[in-house]
Amino acid sequence: MCTAIFVVVAQETADVDKSSIRLPEFDIDPILNVRLSTDWNTFFVIHREMNSDRFALSVDDYLAETNVLLYLNDAVTQLLEHKEEYTQFGVGRYFAEYFNSVKNGNHVLFREFNYIKATPHNRASFIRIFWRSFRQIGKNGDLLAAIEYISLLQLLCPDFPTEMVQNTARIVLIDDAVDSPMSFSDFLYSFQIKFYFEEFLDSVSVIYQDLLSGKSPNTVIVPTSSSVEQLSSLAEDELEVQEAVDSAIFAECIEALCERFKHSHPSSSAVREILENSQRVSFYGFLMAMAKSENINQDIGALPNKSELLLDPEMDRELERLIAQISISPTSNSSGSATGLKELPKKASPRKSLHHRKRIEMESDGSTEETDSSEN
């Protein structure tokens, strides 16, 4: 038995010759743990392979947990917005490439911020792309200010908010000015926990404020989304100068939060391990400890251990391959390579060059006649 969802692409694709397009069956495990099989009668049927955990969830809970509908909705939306382009090489191929990009984590590149933060998989994929794109900064040992990290992030996501980077800088630079330079590794691991656990940390900041105000742990209420929106910005500003709270009490409140929290959050054991190391803890001290936690980093699964952060054999092999291709190219081996490179544009489109040359000669002849007549 399996859960089936039928997605019908309406009249926008009615003009496509269906008989000429074979829709493939392809797998997108393990990211979504689903398989797509396609035919024109149902267009897309999605079913989950048999799993003992499947029966512990209702259909709605399963769909919400795996975010299948979100990806399907985005895929169909992108198809309809660019249907003239995608229907040329086949709708089936488009969906195959879309879900392969989701599986590989490339689907968030250059997308809007609301999309890259829409699912935990999207967030982890964006963190990984940021690391792989700018890992060379860490290799070189460069220190960058928050405004420079904002520029790098906005190269990958044009509308990435500056507030996220500024809040990350506060984790790294607890006692320093927010505009002080930061190493790539310090920024990256702090950015990871701030971005991946954003809603969780907003709720933790409200709990922390309640404890600082003297509330009993029994009266600390797990914040709702509306209370977080009202209090988190105020708490972020005030927490920089606040004193620490009792670690054991703080841990109890966070564990209670984790039990009922619907968004991504670290495991209770990881939180307990962090808070057992000291009797009292500040909010940003807690966040820094989270950023340094190998267990939390492994749970997210986007970044390697810190000792391996600057190593990326797959990317290094790709760079070596590209360099090798450049080194053996015909133009680089020729004795007059510089001359050859200059002549390439002329050889690429001789008809256009000839037309361009004739036009210049005609314009030149006309200007000469005007000059001659003026001299006469």
C-alpha positions in Angstrom: 0.0 0.0 0.0 1.3 3.5 -0.7 0.3 7.1 -0.6 -0.5 8.5 -4.0 -0.7 12.1 -5.1 -1.9 13.1 -8.5 -0.6 16.4 -9.9 -2.4 17.5 -13.1 -0.8 20.1 -15.3 -3.7 21.9 -16.8 -4.4 23.3 -20.2 -1.1 25.1 -20.4 0.5 21.9 -21.7 -2.4 20.7 -23.8 -0.7 21.6 -27.0 2.3 19.3 -26.3 2.5 16.2 -28.5 2.2 13.6 -25.6 2.8 10.6 -27.9 6.3 11.9 -28.7 7.4 12.3 -25.1 8.2 9.3 -22.9 8.0 10.2 -19.2 10.6 8.3 -17.2 10.4 6.8 -13.7 13.1 8.1 -11.5 14.1 8.0 -7.8 14.8 11.0 -5.5 15.8 9.0 -2.4 17.2 9.6 0.1 16.4 13.3 0.4 12.6 13.0 0.1 12.3 9.2 0.5 9.9 9.0 -2.4 9.8 7.7 -5.9 8.3 9.5 -8.9 6.7 7.4 -11.7 5.1 9.2 -14.6 2.5 8.5 -17.2 0.2 10.8 -19.1 -3.0 9.6 -17.6 -2.0 10.6 -14.0 1.0 12.7 -15.1 2.8 12.3 -11.9 2.2 9.7 -9.2 4.3 10.0 -6.1 4.4 7.2 -3.6 6.5 6.4 -0.6 8.2 3.0 -0.5 7.2 0.7 2.2 8.7 1.7 5.6 7.7 0.6 9.1 7.8 4.2 10.2 5.3 5.2 7.6 2.3 3.9 9.6 3.2 6.1 12.6 2.2 9.2 10.6 -1.0 10.3 9.0 -1.0 11.2 5.3 -1.0 15.0 6.1 1.8 14.6 8.7 3.9 12.6 6.3 3.5 15.2 3.5 4.2 18.0 5.9 7.3 16.3 7.2 8.8 15.5 3.8 7.8 18.7 2.1 6.9 16.8 -1.0 4.0 19.1 -1.9 6.2 22.2 -1.6 8.7 20.8 -4.1 6.0 19.7 -6.5 4.3 23.1 -6.3 7.5 24.9 -7.0 8.4 22.5 -9.9 5.0 23.1 -11.6 5.1 26.8 -10.9 8.6 27.0 -12.6 7.4 24.9 -15.5 4.4 27.1 -16.2 6.4 30.3 -15.9 8.9 29.0 -18.4 6.8 26.6 -20.4 8.0 27.7 -23.8 11.6 26.9 -22.8 11.0 23.6 -20.9 8.5 22.0 -23.3 11.0 22.1 -26.1 13.1 19.4 -24.6 10.3 17.6 -22.8 8.2 18.0 -19.6 9.3 14.7 -18.2 13.0 15.6 -18.6 12.3 18.9 -16.9 10.8 17.2 -13.8 13.6 14.7 -13.7 16.2 17.4 -13.7 14.3 19.5 -11.1 14.2 16.6 -8.6 17.8 15.6 -9.3 18.8 19.1 -8.5 16.8 18.9 -5.2 18.6 15.6 -4.4 22.0 17.1 -5.2 21.3 20.3 -3.3 21.9 22.6 -6.3 18.3 23.7 -6.5 18.7 26.7 -4.1 21.4 28.5 -6.1 20.3 32.0 -7.1 16.8 31.4 -5.7 14.8 33.9 -3.5 15.3 33.8 0.3 11.8 32.6 1.0 12.6 29.5 -1.0 16.0 28.7 0.4 14.7 28.8 3.9 11.4 26.9 3.1 12.7 23.5 4.2 15.5 22.1 6.4 17.0 20.4 3.2 17.0 23.8 1.4 18.8 25.4 4.3 21.4 22.7 4.6 21.9 22.8 0.8 22.5 26.6 0.9 24.9 26.3 3.7 26.9 23.7 1.8 26.9 25.7 -1.4 28.2 28.8 0.5 31.0 26.7 2.0 32.0 25.2 -1.3 31.8 28.4 -3.2 34.0 30.5 -0.8 36.1 27.9 0.9 39.2 29.5 -0.7 38.8 32.4 1.7 39.4 30.1 4.6 42.4 28.6 2.8 44.0 32.0 2.3 43.4 32.9 6.0 41.5 36.1 5.1 39.4 37.9 7.7 36.2 39.6 6.5 33.8 42.0 8.1 30.1 41.3 8.3 29.3 43.6 5.3 31.7 41.5 3.2 30.0 38.3 4.2 26.7 39.9 3.3 28.0 40.6 -0.2 29.2 37.0 -0.6 25.8 35.6 0.5 23.9 37.9 -1.8 25.9 36.6 -4.8 24.2 33.3 -4.2 20.8 34.7 -3.0 20.3 38.3 -4.1 17.7 39.1 -1.5 19.5 37.5 1.5 18.7 39.7 4.5 21.5 41.6 6.2 20.0 41.0 9.6 20.8 37.3 9.5 24.5 38.1 8.9 24.6 40.8 11.6 23.1 38.4 14.1 25.7 35.8 13.1 28.4 38.4 13.8 27.1 38.8 17.3 27.7 35.2 18.0 31.3 35.3 16.8 32.1 38.7 18.2 30.5 38.5 21.6 32.8 41.1 23.3 34.0 42.9 20.1 32.4 45.4 17.8 30.0 43.9 15.3 32.1 45.3 12.4 35.3 43.5 13.4 36.7 41.0 10.9 36.0 37.3 11.3 37.6 34.2 10.0 35.7 32.1 7.5 35.4 29.0 9.7 34.2 31.0 12.7 31.6 32.8 10.6 30.5 29.7 8.7 29.7 27.5 11.7 28.0 30.3 13.5 26.0 31.1 10.4 25.0 27.5 10.1 23.3 27.3 13.5 21.7 30.8 13.2 20.3 30.1 9.7 19.3 26.4 10.2 17.8 26.8 13.7 16.5 30.4 13.2 13.0 29.8 14.7 14.3 27.6 17.5 16.9 30.2 18.5 14.3 33.0 18.4 12.2 31.0 20.9 15.2 30.2 23.1 16.0 34.0 23.3 12.5 34.7 24.6 12.9 31.9 27.2 16.3 33.3 28.2 14.7 36.8 28.7 12.0 35.3 30.9 14.6 33.6 33.1 16.6 36.8 33.4 13.6 38.7 34.5 13.3 36.4 37.4 10.4 34.1 36.3 10.2 30.7 37.8 10.9 27.8 35.4 7.4 26.6 36.0 6.0 29.9 34.7 8.2 30.2 31.7 5.9 29.7 28.7 7.1 28.3 25.4 6.8 31.2 23.1 4.4 31.3 20.1 5.4 32.6 16.7 3.7 35.9 17.3 5.4 36.5 20.7 8.8 35.6 19.1 8.2 38.2 16.4 7.4 40.8 19.0 10.2 40.0 21.5 13.1 38.5 19.5 14.4 41.7 18.0 14.3 43.4 21.5 15.9 40.4 23.1 18.7 40.3 20.6 19.7 43.9 21.4 19.4 43.5 25.2 21.1 40.1 25.6 24.5 41.5 24.7 24.8 43.2 28.1 22.8 40.7 30.2 24.2 38.4 32.8 24.2 34.6 32.6 21.4 32.3 33.8 21.5 28.9 35.6 22.5 26.3 33.1 20.5 23.5 34.6 17.2 25.5 34.6 18.0 26.8 31.1 18.4 23.2 30.0 15.1 22.1 31.4 13.3 24.9 29.7 15.0 24.2 26.3 14.2 20.5 26.6 10.5 21.3 27.2 10.7 23.5 24.1 12.2 20.7 22.0 9.4 18.3 23.0 6.7 20.5 21.4 8.7 22.5 18.8 7.6 21.9 15.2 10.6 23.5 13.5 14.1 22.2 13.3 16.0 22.0 16.6 19.1 20.3 18.0 18.7 17.1 19.9 18.0 17.4 23.7 21.1 15.3 24.4 23.3 17.8 22.4 21.8 20.7 24.3 22.3 18.9 27.6 25.9 18.2 26.8 26.6 21.8 26.1 24.9 23.1 29.2 26.5 20.5 31.5 29.9 22.1 31.1 29.2 25.2 33.2 26.9 26.3 36.1 25.9 29.5 34.4 25.7 30.4 30.7 25.0 33.6 28.7 22.8 33.5 25.6 25.6 34.2 23.1 27.9 31.8 25.0 25.2 29.1 24.5 25.0 30.0 20.7 28.8 29.8 20.4 28.9 26.4 22.1 26.3 25.2 19.6 28.4 26.5 16.7 31.4 24.5 18.0 29.4 21.3 18.8 30.5 18.5 16.5 27.3 16.5 17.3 25.0 19.4 16.2 27.1 19.9 13.1 26.8 16.2 12.2 23.0 16.3 12.8 22.6 19.1 10.3 24.9 17.3 7.8 25.8 20.3 5.7 29.4 20.9 6.7 32.4 18.6 7.5 34.2 18.6 10.8 36.3 21.7 11.4 39.5 19.8 10.8 38.3 19.0 7.3 36.6 22.3 6.5 39.2 23.5 4.0 39.4 20.1 2.3 37.1 19.3 -0.6 38.6 16.6 -2.8 35.7 16.6 -5.2 35.9 20.3 -5.9 39.7 20.1 -6.1 39.5 17.3 -8.7 37.0 19.4 -10.7 39.4 22.4 -10.6 42.3 20.2 -11.7 40.2 18.8 -14.6 39.4 22.4 -15.8 43.0 23.5 -15.5 44.1 20.4 -17.4 41.6 21.2 -20.2 42.9 24.8 -20.5 46.5 23.6 -20.5 46.0 21.2 -23.4 43.7 23.4 -25.5 45.0 24.1 -29.1 45.4 27.8 -28.6 47.6 27.3 -25.5 49.9 24.9 -27.4 50.3 27.0 -30.5 53.4 29.2 -30.9 51.3 32.2 -31.7 48.6 31.6 -29.1 48.1 35.3 -28.4 47.6 36.0 -32.0 45.3 33.0 -32.4 43.1 34.2 -29.5 42.7 37.6 -31.2 41.8 36.1 -34.5 39.1 33.7 -33.0 36.3 36.3 -33.1 36.9 37.0 -36.7 36.8 33.3 -37.7 33.7 32.7 -35.6 31.4 34.8 -37.8 33.1 35.9 -41.0 29.9 37.0 -42.7 29.1 39.4 -39.9 32.7 40.7 -39.9 32.5 41.3 -43.7 29.2 43.1 -43.4 30.6 45.2 -40.6 33.7 46.1 -42.6 31.7 47.2 -45.7 29.5 49.4 -43.5 32.5 51.1 -42.0 34.0 51.7 -45.5 30.7 53.2 -46.7 30.5 55.5 -43.7 34.2 56.4 -44.3 33.6 57.3 -48.0 30.7 59.5 -47.1 32.6 61.4 -44.5 35.5 62.0 -46.9 33.2 63.5 -49.5 31.8 65.9 -46.9 35.3 67.0 -45.9 36.3 67.5 -49.6 33.2 69.6 -50.3 33.8 71.7 -47.3 37.4 72.4 -48.3 36.2 73.4 -51.8 
